[in-house]
């Protein structure tokens, strides 16, 4: 059975530490450092490229060996969750628009990797989970402009030209470069090297590149104030409700459609785990000067990790009943 590595366990807390250091340095400097935004954008591009590198688009048809559960998973991820997150944000966070936007952005994009660890821990169908990866990443890219315009743009207006640049630079370009690099590396070094040592090394580099991104984006813009973040409890409530209700929805779907235990587990984690790394780049470019938006996105994994660990244990505990 797969176990969470030390890096995976520590990642959310490393990111929060980077926020704290970034805010401290910004206060120490005492002024905005706008030039660092270029370091942020370069770092974000690299992080998203590293996220997309292992995704094999050629496997996109394999998901439909399980037609019914695949269609249900995609409908939940790309139709139900966006509407649900916006509505729940309106109920809980509407008086704090930056937190509301950050929460929506964080929950919009399904995870394209981490959820496989929890699927394996809970003894779900990892092969089906892998076949969902190209669908999750492709639909994220295609639908993101609509989500930003229809959902987020209702809270804070977004310039359409800026939105086009954001999608092209931080989603489409990394996707294309990742595909090219993947094919070239496999051809030169073979699949075992690419999905073994190379993927592992890129994972380490990606984490520390993300730390640099967080440091630079909090140093480069106005500092967070204690008055801004003292209502973080509302955001935590939003996230806990999100994970619990999505988990319960997966269980209900599994029972109603008679999916079986393994498919129910995979459904649960592909619809609860989120892709915070990819969305940070969109947030930084789309909402400059709104550090609470980034803060809300970074808080996400801190709540997500223990919640997914708890849910995996619950699934194993109820395996016979499911």
Secondary structure, DSSP 8 states (H G I E B T S, - for coil): -----HHHHHHHHHHHHHHHHHHHHHHHH-S--TTHHHHHHHHHHHHHHHHHHT--GGGGGGGGGSHHHHHHHHHIIIIIHHHHHHHHHHHHHTTSHHHHHHHHHHHHSB-SSHHHHHHHHTT--HHHHHHHHHHHHHHHHHHHHHHHHHTGGGTS---HHHHHHHHIIIIIHHHHHHHHHHHHHHHHH-HHHIIIIIHHHHHHHHHHHHHHHHHHHHHSS----HHHHTTHHHHHHHHHHHHHHHHHHHHHHHHHTT--HHHHHHHHHHHH-B-HHHHHHHHHHHSTT-HHHHHHHHHHHHHHHHHHHHHHHHHHHTTTT-
